[in-house]
Amino acid sequence: FALVYLATFYVEIGDYKQGLEFSQQALVKAQQVKNPQIEAMSLFLLGYISFLKGEPQEAIKFTEQGLAISQKSKMIWLEMLANGVLSIGHGELNNNQEAMKSAEAFLAITRKAKSPK
């Protein structure tokens, strides 16, 4: 978790280069120790950094990878995060159909989390 927190810190102060470096290190470590939660979070950070740098295609690529991991691992809160980010990313690319699809998935997961049956 420490590398993820460091990456987040640097991104929040606008040092995307350091944020990117720590995110990549976190991703490698997570893959080495087989920690899907940290792996997904690292991919989301890489996506977020790409989005902030004006690279929505890259943001979508990283976020979709993180979403796939989240779904396999049944990490609902990370699925929600991924779908929210994907909706924004697709919206930035004027891909309204995909943006709506991601927004609807976010809403469905949120409803399911509020009243699991």
N, C-alpha and C positions, 0 to 999 in steps of 0.2 A: 504494500500500500504506500510505502514511503515515496517510491518513485512517481506514483500517480499523483500524490499530493504535491511533490516538487514540480511536476509538470504543470499541474493546475495553477500553482502559485505563479510560475513564470508566465503562463498564458495570461493570467489576470493582470499582471503588471505590464503586459505588452511585449514581453521578450519571447516572441514566437520561436525563435531559433533554439533557445534553451528548453522551452516547453516541448518542442518537437523532439529534441534529443532525449529528454527524460521520458517522454511518451514511448519512444522507440525502445529505450532500455527496459521500460516496464513491460512492454509487449514481449520482448525476447525472454525476460525472466519468467513471465507468466506462462509462456509456452514451455519453457524448460521444466517448470515445476507442475505443469498441467493444472493451472488455476484458471478456469474459464471465466470467473467473475472479473478478475484483474485483466485478463486478456480482452474481454469485451469492453471494459472501461477504458483500456489503453487505445483500442480501436476507435472508440467514441471520441476520445481526446484528440486523436489524430484527425478524425473527421471535423471536429470543432475548430481545430487550428486551420485546417484547409478551408473551412467556411470563412473564418476570419481573414484569411489571406486572399479571399475572393476566388476560391477554387471550388465551386459547388460540385463539380463532377467528382473530384477527389473526395470531398466530404461525403458524398453519397456512397462511393465505393467503400470507404472505411466503415461507414455506419451500417451498410448492408452486411459486411463481414461480421461486425459486432452483433447485429440482430440475429444472424444465423446461429451464432454461439449461444446467445441468450435464449433462443427458442429451444435449442437442444438441451440446455441446462435448466430450463423451466424457471428462469429468473424474470419474473413478471415485471418488476420495476425497471429492469434494464430494457425489456421489450417496449415498455411504454416510452422510455427515453428515446430509444432508437426510432420508433415510429414518429414521435414528435419532431425529431431532427430531420428525418427523411421527408416529412411533409413540408418543412421549411425549405430544405434543399431543392426538392422538386419544384416548389413554388418559385424559387429564385431562377430556375431554368425555364419557367413558364410551361412546365409539364403538369398542367392542372389535373389531369386524370390520375397520375401517379401521386400527386400531392394529396388529392382527395382520398385516394385509396389508403395512404399512410395515416391520414387524419382519422379515417373511419376505423382503422385497425387500432389506433391509439384509444379512441373512444370505447371500442368494444372491450379491449383489455382493461380499461379503467372500470367499466361497468362490472366486468367479471370479478375484478379484485374487490370491489365494494360489496358485492353480494354473491360470493362463491356458492355453487350448488352442485 
